[in-house]
Amino acid sequence: MNRLPSLMLGPELFWLLVYGVTLGLARLNLPPSEAGNAWLERLAWLLPLVAIPAAFVWTFGFMAPGLSRFWLSIRLTLACLVGLNVCLFHLADAIDYQDTRNAGVLGVWMMGFLAGLLAFAGSAIVVAVIGWKGR
């Protein structure tokens, strides 16, 4: 694969696509309903467990020979950090109980972020082992 297309197909494009899907799913909860709120809460911890390993596969699967794994890893880390936070904040913003339970909605972000940290650490270990064995 050519170097320029592989740079364009980086983790930023992946998280832009995930963001679009997240916006679409969050809009399904308009007007907010009890079942929709519960579904978005479950999606907040499921999203990082699926999207972050998929971001690793996307990023290192499209990597052209000769690209620096170090810079690609930095791009992936920043894209995951920003993309996951933006997606989780939109999911939390779409949850509205219309009473005092809204005070705990930020816990949805925290739960998703912690799941994202675990998924990122696990994915990084798998990529490091695969990369180490490939040498």
KOLDREN-44285 format. One record per residue: x negated, y, z negated of N, C-alpha, C, O in turn; residue number from 1. Coordinates in Angstrom, 2 decimals, padded with zeros to 5 digits, always signed. Layout:
BEGIN
+---------+---------+---------+---------+---------+---------+---------+---------+---------+---------+---------+---------+-----+
:      nu :      nv :      nw :     cau :     cav :     caw :      cu :      cv :      cw :      ou :      ov :      ow :   k :
+---------+---------+---------+---------+---------+---------+---------+---------+---------+---------+---------+---------+-----+
:       X :       Y :       Z :       X :       Y :       Z :       X :       Y :       Z :       X :       Y :       Z : NUM :
...
+---------+---------+---------+---------+---------+---------+---------+---------+---------+---------+---------+---------+-----+
This chain:
BEGIN
+---------+---------+---------+---------+---------+---------+---------+---------+---------+---------+---------+---------+-----+
:      nu :      nv :      nw :     cau :     cav :     caw :      cu :      cv :      cw :      ou :      ov :      ow :   k :
+---------+---------+---------+---------+---------+---------+---------+---------+---------+---------+---------+---------+-----+
: -000.85 : -001.17 : +000.00 : +000.00 : +000.00 : +000.00 : -000.89 : +001.24 : +000.00 : -001.94 : +001.25 : -000.65 :   1 :
: -000.49 : +002.25 : +000.71 : -001.22 : +003.50 : +000.78 : -001.23 : +004.18 : -000.59 : -000.34 : +003.95 : -001.41 :   2 :
: -002.22 : +004.99 : -000.83 : -002.40 : +005.61 : -002.13 : -001.32 : +006.65 : -002.44 : -000.82 : +006.68 : -003.57 :   3 :
: -000.94 : +007.49 : -001.47 : +000.05 : +008.54 : -001.73 : +001.43 : +007.97 : -002.08 : +002.03 : +008.41 : -003.06 :   4 :
: +001.95 : +007.00 : -001.31 : +003.25 : +006.44 : -001.71 : +003.22 : +005.78 : -003.09 : +004.20 : +005.83 : -003.83 :   5 :
: +002.10 : +005.16 : -003.43 : +002.03 : +004.52 : -004.74 : +002.00 : +005.56 : -005.85 : +002.49 : +005.31 : -006.95 :   6 :
: +001.43 : +006.74 : -005.58 : +001.47 : +007.82 : -006.57 : +002.88 : +008.38 : -006.70 : +003.31 : +008.74 : -007.79 :   7 :
: +003.61 : +008.45 : -005.57 : +004.97 : +008.97 : -005.58 : +005.94 : +008.00 : -006.26 : +006.94 : +008.43 : -006.84 :   8 :
: +005.66 : +006.71 : -006.19 : +006.53 : +005.70 : -006.79 : +006.11 : +005.39 : -008.22 : +006.26 : +004.26 : -008.68 :   9 :
: +005.59 : +006.35 : -008.90 : +005.09 : +006.15 : -010.25 : +006.19 : +006.07 : -011.29 : +007.37 : +005.98 : -010.95 :  10 :
: +005.80 : +006.10 : -012.55 : +006.77 : +005.95 : -013.64 : +007.75 : +007.13 : -013.74 : +008.84 : +006.98 : -014.27 :  11 :
: +007.35 : +008.29 : -013.22 : +008.25 : +009.44 : -013.28 : +009.50 : +009.20 : -012.44 : +010.61 : +009.54 : -012.87 :  12 :
: +009.33 : +008.63 : -011.26 : +010.48 : +008.33 : -010.40 : +011.37 : +007.28 : -011.06 : +012.60 : +007.37 : -011.00 :  13 :
: +010.76 : +006.30 : -011.68 : +011.54 : +005.26 : -012.37 : +012.42 : +005.89 : -013.46 : +013.61 : +005.59 : -013.55 :  14 :
: +011.83 : +006.75 : -014.29 : +012.60 : +007.35 : -015.38 : +013.64 : +008.33 : -014.86 : +014.66 : +008.54 : -015.52 :  15 :
: +013.40 : +008.93 : -013.72 : +014.42 : +009.78 : -013.10 : +015.63 : +008.93 : -012.70 : +016.77 : +009.36 : -012.88 :  16 :
: +015.38 : +007.76 : -012.16 : +016.47 : +006.84 : -011.81 : +017.21 : +006.36 : -013.06 : +018.44 : +006.28 : -013.06 :  17 :
: +016.48 : +006.02 : -014.11 : +017.10 : +005.59 : -015.36 : +017.94 : +006.72 : -015.95 : +019.02 : +006.48 : -016.49 :  18 :
: +017.43 : +007.94 : -015.84 : +018.17 : +009.11 : -016.34 : +019.50 : +009.26 : -015.59 : +020.53 : +009.54 : -016.20 :  19 :
: +019.48 : +009.09 : -014.28 : +020.71 : +009.18 : -013.49 : +021.72 : +008.13 : -013.89 : +022.91 : +008.41 : -014.00 :  20 :
: +021.25 : +006.91 : -014.11 : +022.15 : +005.84 : -014.55 : +022.70 : +006.14 : -015.94 : +023.88 : +005.91 : -016.21 :  21 :
: +021.85 : +006.65 : -016.82 : +022.29 : +006.99 : -018.17 : +023.35 : +008.08 : -018.15 : +024.33 : +008.00 : -018.88 :  22 :
: +023.15 : +009.11 : -017.32 : +024.17 : +010.16 : -017.21 : +025.50 : +009.59 : -016.73 : +026.56 : +009.95 : -017.25 :  23 :
: +025.43 : +008.70 : -015.75 : +026.66 : +008.09 : -015.26 : +027.36 : +007.27 : -016.33 : +028.59 : +007.33 : -016.45 :  24 :
: +026.61 : +006.50 : -017.10 : +027.20 : +005.69 : -018.16 : +027.74 : +006.56 : -019.29 : +028.77 : +006.24 : -019.88 :  25 :
: +027.06 : +007.65 : -019.59 : +027.54 : +008.55 : -020.65 : +028.83 : +009.24 : -020.23 : +029.69 : +009.52 : -021.07 :  26 :
: +028.98 : +009.52 : -018.95 : +030.21 : +010.17 : -018.47 : +031.41 : +009.23 : -018.50 : +032.56 : +009.68 : -018.43 :  27 :
: +031.17 : +007.95 : -018.60 : +032.29 : +007.01 : -018.71 : +033.03 : +007.18 : -020.03 : +034.17 : +006.74 : -020.16 :  28 :
: +032.40 : +007.81 : -021.00 : +033.01 : +008.01 : -022.31 : +033.70 : +009.38 : -022.41 : +033.74 : +009.97 : -023.48 :  29 :
: +034.24 : +009.87 : -021.30 : +034.98 : +011.12 : -021.30 : +036.43 : +010.83 : -021.00 : +036.71 : +010.23 : -019.96 :  30 :
: +037.35 : +011.20 : -021.82 : +037.21 : +011.74 : -023.16 : +036.69 : +010.66 : -024.12 : +036.90 : +009.47 : -023.90 :  31 :
: +036.02 : +011.09 : -025.18 : +035.41 : +010.11 : -026.10 : +036.46 : +009.20 : -026.73 : +037.51 : +009.65 : -027.18 :  32 :
: +036.14 : +007.92 : -026.74 : +037.03 : +006.94 : -027.37 : +036.22 : +006.12 : -028.37 : +034.99 : +006.11 : -028.34 :  33 :
: +036.93 : +005.46 : -029.25 : +036.27 : +004.63 : -030.27 : +035.47 : +003.50 : -029.62 : +034.34 : +003.23 : -030.01 :  34 :
: +036.08 : +002.84 : -028.63 : +035.39 : +001.74 : -027.95 : +034.22 : +002.26 : -027.13 : +033.17 : +001.61 : -027.08 :  35 :
: +034.37 : +003.40 : -026.49 : +033.28 : +003.99 : -025.71 : +032.12 : +004.40 : -026.59 : +030.96 : +004.23 : -026.21 :  36 :
: +032.42 : +004.95 : -027.77 : +031.36 : +005.33 : -028.71 : +030.58 : +004.11 : -029.18 : +029.35 : +004.14 : -029.25 :  37 :
: +031.28 : +003.04 : -029.49 : +030.61 : +001.81 : -029.94 : +029.75 : +001.24 : -028.82 : +028.65 : +000.73 : -029.07 :  38 :
: +030.25 : +001.30 : -027.58 : +029.50 : +000.79 : -026.43 : +028.22 : +001.61 : -026.21 : +027.17 : +001.04 : -025.92 :  39 :
: +028.31 : +002.94 : -026.34 : +027.13 : +003.79 : -026.18 : +026.12 : +003.57 : -027.30 : +024.91 : +003.67 : -027.08 :  40 :
: +026.60 : +003.28 : -028.50 : +025.68 : +002.97 : -029.60 : +024.89 : +001.70 : -029.30 : +023.68 : +001.65 : -029.54 :  41 :
: +025.55 : +000.68 : -028.78 : +024.83 : -000.56 : -028.41 : +023.88 : -000.31 : -027.24 : +022.79 : -000.88 : -027.19 :  42 :
: +024.30 : +000.52 : -026.32 : +023.45 : +000.84 : -025.17 : +022.18 : +001.58 : -025.59 : +021.15 : +001.45 : -024.94 :  43 :
: +022.26 : +002.34 : -026.69 : +021.11 : +003.12 : -027.14 : +019.95 : +002.23 : -027.60 : +018.80 : +002.63 : -027.46 :  44 :
: +020.21 : +001.07 : -028.11 : +019.09 : +000.19 : -028.47 : +018.78 : -000.80 : -027.35 : +017.67 : -001.32 : -027.28 :  45 :
: +019.75 : -001.07 : -026.49 : +019.51 : -001.97 : -025.38 : +018.72 : -001.30 : -024.26 : +017.89 : -001.94 : -023.61 :  46 :
: +018.96 : -000.02 : -024.03 : +018.28 : +000.73 : -022.98 : +016.76 : +000.66 : -023.09 : +016.10 : +000.33 : -022.11 :  47 :
: +016.17 : +000.96 : -024.26 : +014.71 : +000.88 : -024.34 : +014.17 : -000.54 : -024.17 : +013.09 : -000.74 : -023.61 :  48 :
: +014.91 : -001.53 : -024.65 : +014.44 : -002.91 : -024.55 : +014.42 : -003.41 : -023.11 : +013.70 : -004.35 : -022.80 :  49 :
: +015.22 : -002.80 : -022.24 : +015.25 : -003.18 : -020.84 : +014.41 : -002.22 : -020.00 : +013.64 : -002.66 : -019.14 :  50 :
: +014.56 : -000.91 : -020.23 : +013.93 : +000.09 : -019.36 : +012.41 : +000.16 : -019.52 : +011.71 : +000.35 : -018.53 :  51 :
: +011.91 : +000.02 : -020.71 : +010.46 : +000.17 : -020.89 : +009.68 : -000.99 : -020.27 : +008.71 : -000.74 : -019.56 :  52 :
: +010.06 : -002.26 : -020.50 : +009.35 : -003.31 : -019.76 : +009.52 : -003.18 : -018.25 : +008.60 : -003.47 : -017.49 :  53 :
: +010.70 : -002.74 : -017.82 : +010.91 : -002.53 : -016.38 : +010.02 : -001.41 : -015.86 : +009.56 : -001.46 : -014.71 :  54 :
: +009.77 : -000.39 : -016.68 : +008.86 : +000.69 : -016.27 : +007.44 : +000.17 : -016.10 : +006.72 : +000.61 : -015.20 :  55 :
: +007.02 : -000.75 : -016.96 : +005.69 : -001.35 : -016.81 : +005.60 : -002.15 : -015.53 : +004.62 : -002.06 : -014.80 :  56 :
: +006.63 : -002.94 : -015.26 : +006.63 : -003.75 : -014.03 : +006.65 : -002.83 : -012.81 : +005.91 : -003.06 : -011.85 :  57 :
: +007.49 : -001.79 : -012.85 : +007.57 : -000.83 : -011.74 : +006.22 : -000.17 : -011.51 : +005.76 : -000.09 : -010.37 :  58 :
: +005.60 : +000.31 : -012.57 : +004.37 : +001.08 : -012.44 : +003.20 : +000.22 : -011.98 : +002.51 : +000.58 : -011.03 :  59 :
: +002.99 : -000.90 : -012.63 : +001.83 : -001.71 : -012.28 : +002.12 : -002.63 : -011.09 : +001.19 : -003.19 : -010.51 :  60 :
: +003.38 : -002.80 : -010.74 : +003.73 : -003.58 : -009.56 : +003.48 : -002.82 : -008.27 : +003.14 : -003.43 : -007.25 :  61 :
: +003.64 : -001.49 : -008.29 : +003.42 : -000.66 : -007.10 : +002.02 : -000.07 : -007.06 : +001.73 : +000.74 : -006.18 :  62 :
: +001.15 : -000.47 : -007.98 : -000.18 : +000.12 : -008.06 : -001.04 : -000.31 : -006.87 : -001.23 : -001.49 : -006.62 :  63 :
: -001.54 : +000.69 : -006.17 : -002.41 : +000.41 : -005.03 : -003.81 : +000.09 : -005.53 : -004.21 : +000.58 : -006.59 :  64 :
: -004.56 : -000.71 : -004.80 : -005.94 : -000.96 : -005.19 : -006.74 : +000.33 : -005.19 : -006.60 : +001.17 : -004.30 :  65 :
: -007.57 : +000.48 : -006.17 : -008.41 : +001.66 : -006.26 : -007.86 : +002.75 : -007.17 : -008.57 : +003.70 : -007.48 :  66 :
: -006.59 : +002.64 : -007.60 : -006.05 : +003.63 : -008.52 : -006.59 : +003.36 : -009.92 : -006.82 : +002.22 : -010.31 :  67 :
: -006.79 : +004.42 : -010.65 : -007.30 : +004.30 : -012.01 : -006.20 : +003.81 : -012.94 : -005.16 : +004.46 : -013.09 :  68 :
: -006.43 : +002.67 : -013.57 : -005.45 : +002.15 : -014.53 : -005.35 : +003.08 : -015.74 : -004.29 : +003.16 : -016.37 :  69 :
: -006.43 : +003.76 : -016.07 : -006.43 : +004.67 : -017.22 : -005.45 : +005.82 : -016.99 : -004.61 : +006.09 : -017.85 :  70 :
: -005.53 : +006.50 : -015.84 : -004.63 : +007.63 : -015.57 : -003.20 : +007.15 : -015.36 : -002.25 : +007.84 : -015.75 :  71 :
: -003.04 : +005.99 : -014.76 : -001.71 : +005.44 : -014.58 : -001.08 : +005.10 : -015.93 : +000.12 : +005.27 : -016.13 :  72 :
: -001.89 : +004.61 : -016.86 : -001.40 : +004.31 : -018.20 : -001.00 : +005.58 : -018.94 : +000.00 : +005.58 : -019.67 :  73 :
: -001.76 : +006.65 : -018.76 : -001.39 : +007.93 : -019.39 : -000.08 : +008.44 : -018.80 : +000.79 : +008.90 : -019.54 :  74 :
: +000.07 : +008.37 : -017.47 : +001.31 : +008.79 : -016.83 : +002.49 : +007.96 : -017.34 : +003.57 : +008.49 : -017.61 :  75 :
: +002.28 : +006.65 : -017.46 : +003.33 : +005.77 : -017.93 : +003.73 : +006.10 : -019.36 : +004.91 : +006.13 : -019.69 :  76 :
: +002.74 : +006.34 : -020.21 : +003.03 : +006.66 : -021.61 : +003.83 : +007.94 : -021.72 : +004.84 : +007.99 : -022.43 :  77 :
: +003.40 : +008.99 : -021.02 : +004.13 : +010.26 : -021.07 : +005.52 : +010.14 : -020.46 : +006.48 : +010.69 : -020.99 :  78 :
: +005.63 : +009.44 : -019.35 : +006.94 : +009.28 : -018.71 : +007.89 : +008.50 : -019.61 : +009.07 : +008.84 : -019.70 :  79 :
: +007.40 : +007.46 : -020.27 : +008.25 : +006.69 : -021.18 : +008.67 : +007.54 : -022.38 : +009.82 : +007.48 : -022.80 :  80 :
: +007.75 : +008.31 : -022.91 : +008.06 : +009.14 : -024.07 : +009.12 : +010.18 : -023.73 : +010.11 : +010.32 : -024.44 :  81 :
: +008.92 : +010.90 : -022.65 : +009.86 : +011.96 : -022.26 : +011.17 : +011.35 : -021.75 : +012.25 : +011.76 : -022.16 :  82 :
: +011.07 : +010.37 : -020.86 : +012.26 : +009.77 : -020.27 : +013.15 : +009.10 : -021.29 : +014.37 : +009.27 : -021.25 :  83 :
: +012.56 : +008.36 : -022.20 : +013.36 : +007.67 : -023.21 : +014.06 : +008.67 : -024.12 : +015.23 : +008.51 : -024.43 :  84 :
: +013.33 : +009.71 : -024.54 : +013.95 : +010.71 : -025.41 : +015.10 : +011.43 : -024.73 : +016.15 : +011.63 : -025.33 :  85 :
: +014.92 : +011.81 : -023.48 : +015.98 : +012.52 : -022.76 : +017.20 : +011.61 : -022.60 : +018.33 : +012.05 : -022.82 :  86 :
: +016.99 : +010.36 : -022.23 : +018.10 : +009.43 : -022.07 : +018.83 : +009.19 : -023.39 : +020.06 : +009.17 : -023.43 :  87 :
: +018.07 : +009.00 : -024.46 : +018.69 : +008.75 : -025.76 : +019.45 : +009.96 : -026.28 : +020.51 : +009.81 : -026.88 :  88 :
: +018.93 : +011.16 : -026.05 : +019.65 : +012.36 : -026.48 : +020.95 : +012.53 : -025.70 : +021.95 : +012.98 : -026.26 :  89 :
: +020.95 : +012.17 : -024.42 : +022.19 : +012.25 : -023.65 : +023.21 : +011.22 : -024.12 : +024.40 : +011.49 : -024.17 :  90 :
: +022.74 : +010.03 : -024.46 : +023.65 : +009.03 : -025.00 : +024.23 : +009.48 : -026.34 : +025.43 : +009.34 : -026.57 :  91 :
: +023.39 : +010.01 : -027.21 : +023.86 : +010.48 : -028.51 : +024.82 : +011.66 : -028.35 : +025.76 : +011.80 : -029.12 :  92 :
: +024.57 : +012.50 : -027.37 : +025.43 : +013.66 : -027.13 : +026.80 : +013.23 : -026.62 : +027.79 : +013.92 : -026.85 :  93 :
: +026.86 : +012.11 : -025.93 : +028.14 : +011.63 : -025.37 : +029.01 : +010.95 : -026.43 : +030.19 : +010.69 : -026.18 :  94 :
: +028.44 : +010.65 : -027.58 : +029.21 : +010.02 : -028.66 : +029.87 : +011.11 : -029.49 : +029.19 : +011.99 : -030.01 :  95 :
: +031.18 : +011.04 : -029.61 : +031.92 : +012.04 : -030.39 : +033.07 : +011.35 : -031.10 : +034.03 : +010.90 : -030.47 :  96 :
: +032.97 : +011.27 : -032.43 : +034.02 : +010.65 : -033.22 : +035.10 : +011.64 : -033.63 : +036.15 : +011.24 : -034.12 :  97 :
: +034.87 : +012.92 : -033.44 : +035.79 : +014.00 : -033.76 : +036.13 : +014.05 : -035.25 : +037.24 : +014.43 : -035.63 :  98 :
: +035.16 : +013.65 : -036.09 : +035.30 : +013.79 : -037.53 : +033.90 : +013.82 : -038.15 : +032.92 : +014.08 : -037.44 :  99 :
: +033.79 : +013.57 : -039.44 : +032.51 : +013.70 : -040.13 : +031.49 : +012.63 : -039.74 : +030.32 : +012.76 : -040.09 : 100 :
: +031.90 : +011.59 : -039.04 : +030.96 : +010.56 : -038.62 : +029.96 : +011.09 : -037.59 : +028.93 : +010.46 : -037.35 : 101 :
: +030.24 : +012.22 : -036.98 : +029.31 : +012.81 : -036.02 : +027.98 : +013.20 : -036.66 : +026.98 : +013.36 : -035.97 : 102 :
: +027.95 : +013.34 : -037.98 : +026.71 : +013.70 : -038.67 : +025.67 : +012.59 : -038.55 : +024.47 : +012.86 : -038.63 : 103 :
: +026.09 : +011.36 : -038.36 : +025.14 : +010.24 : -038.27 : +024.80 : +009.82 : -036.86 : +024.12 : +008.82 : -036.66 : 104 :
: +025.25 : +010.58 : -035.88 : +025.01 : +010.18 : -034.48 : +023.53 : +010.27 : -034.12 : +023.08 : +009.55 : -033.24 : 105 :
: +022.78 : +011.13 : -034.78 : +021.35 : +011.22 : -034.49 : +020.63 : +009.92 : -034.84 : +019.53 : +009.66 : -034.35 : 106 :
: +021.24 : +009.11 : -035.69 : +020.69 : +007.78 : -035.99 : +020.65 : +006.89 : -034.76 : +019.83 : +005.97 : -034.68 : 107 :
: +021.52 : +007.16 : -033.80 : +021.50 : +006.42 : -032.53 : +020.18 : +006.67 : -031.82 : +019.57 : +005.75 : -031.28 : 108 :
: +019.76 : +007.94 : -031.80 : +018.47 : +008.28 : -031.17 : +017.33 : +007.58 : -031.91 : +016.44 : +007.01 : -031.28 : 109 :
: +017.37 : +007.63 : -033.25 : +016.27 : +007.03 : -034.02 : +016.19 : +005.52 : -033.80 : +015.10 : +004.97 : -033.67 : 110 :
: +017.33 : +004.86 : -033.77 : +017.36 : +003.42 : -033.55 : +016.82 : +003.09 : -032.15 : +016.05 : +002.14 : -032.00 : 111 :
: +017.22 : +003.86 : -031.15 : +016.73 : +003.64 : -029.80 : +015.25 : +003.92 : -029.66 : +014.54 : +003.20 : -028.96 : 112 :
: +014.78 : +004.97 : -030.33 : +013.37 : +005.32 : -030.26 : +012.50 : +004.25 : -030.91 : +011.44 : +003.91 : -030.38 : 113 :
: +012.93 : +003.72 : -032.04 : +012.17 : +002.65 : -032.69 : +012.17 : +001.38 : -031.83 : +011.15 : +000.69 : -031.73 : 114 :
: +013.29 : +001.07 : -031.21 : +013.33 : -000.08 : -030.29 : +012.40 : +000.18 : -029.11 : +011.75 : -000.74 : -028.62 : 115 :
: +012.34 : +001.43 : -028.65 : +011.44 : +001.78 : -027.56 : +009.97 : +001.63 : -027.93 : +009.16 : +001.18 : -027.12 : 116 :
: +009.63 : +002.00 : -029.16 : +008.25 : +001.83 : -029.61 : +007.86 : +000.35 : -029.63 : +006.76 : -000.01 : -029.22 : 117 :
: +008.76 : -000.48 : -030.11 : +008.47 : -001.92 : -030.13 : +008.35 : -002.48 : -028.72 : +007.46 : -003.28 : -028.43 : 118 :
: +009.25 : -002.05 : -027.83 : +009.20 : -002.53 : -026.44 : +007.93 : -002.04 : -025.76 : +007.32 : -002.78 : -024.98 : 119 :
: +007.52 : -000.80 : -026.04 : +006.31 : -000.27 : -025.43 : +005.08 : -001.02 : -025.91 : +004.21 : -001.37 : -025.12 : 120 :
: +005.00 : -001.27 : -027.21 : +003.85 : -001.99 : -027.76 : +003.79 : -003.41 : -027.19 : +002.71 : -003.88 : -026.80 : 121 :
: +004.91 : -004.09 : -027.14 : +004.92 : -005.44 : -026.58 : +004.55 : -005.47 : -025.11 : +003.80 : -006.34 : -024.67 : 122 :
: +005.07 : -004.51 : -024.35 : +004.75 : -004.45 : -022.91 : +003.28 : -004.12 : -022.69 : +002.65 : -004.67 : -021.79 : 123 :
: +002.74 : -003.22 : -023.50 : +001.33 : -002.85 : -023.37 : +000.43 : -004.03 : -023.68 : -000.59 : -004.23 : -023.02 : 124 :
: +000.80 : -004.82 : -024.67 : +000.00 : -006.00 : -025.01 : +000.04 : -007.01 : -023.87 : -000.98 : -007.59 : -023.52 : 125 :
: +001.22 : -007.23 : -023.30 : +001.34 : -008.18 : -022.19 : +000.53 : -007.72 : -021.00 : -000.17 : -008.53 : -020.38 : 126 :
: +000.59 : -006.42 : -020.66 : -000.18 : -005.90 : -019.52 : -001.67 : -006.00 : -019.81 : -002.45 : -006.30 : -018.91 : 127 :
: -002.08 : -005.74 : -021.04 : -003.50 : -005.83 : -021.39 : -004.00 : -007.27 : -021.27 : -005.10 : -007.50 : -020.78 : 128 :
: -003.21 : -008.23 : -021.71 : -003.61 : -009.64 : -021.63 : -003.66 : -010.10 : -020.18 : -004.60 : -010.78 : -019.78 : 129 :
: -002.66 : -009.72 : -019.41 : -002.65 : -010.11 : -017.99 : -003.81 : -009.46 : -017.26 : -004.48 : -010.11 : -016.45 : 130 :
: -004.06 : -008.19 : -017.54 : -005.19 : -007.50 : -016.92 : -006.52 : -008.06 : -017.36 : -007.47 : -008.12 : -016.58 : 131 :
: -006.60 : -008.46 : -018.62 : -007.85 : -009.00 : -019.14 : -008.12 : -010.38 : -018.52 : -009.26 : -010.69 : -018.17 : 132 :
: -007.08 : -011.21 : -018.39 : -007.26 : -012.53 : -017.82 : -007.56 : -012.46 : -016.32 : -008.20 : -013.35 : -015.76 : 133 :
: -007.09 : -011.38 : -015.68 : -007.31 : -011.24 : -014.24 : -008.72 : -010.85 : -013.88 : -009.09 : -010.92 : -012.71 : 134 :
: -009.53 : -010.45 : -014.85 : -010.91 : -010.01 : -014.57 : -011.85 : -011.17 : -014.51 : -013.05 : -010.98 : -014.28 : 135 :
+---------+---------+---------+---------+---------+---------+---------+---------+---------+---------+---------+---------+-----+
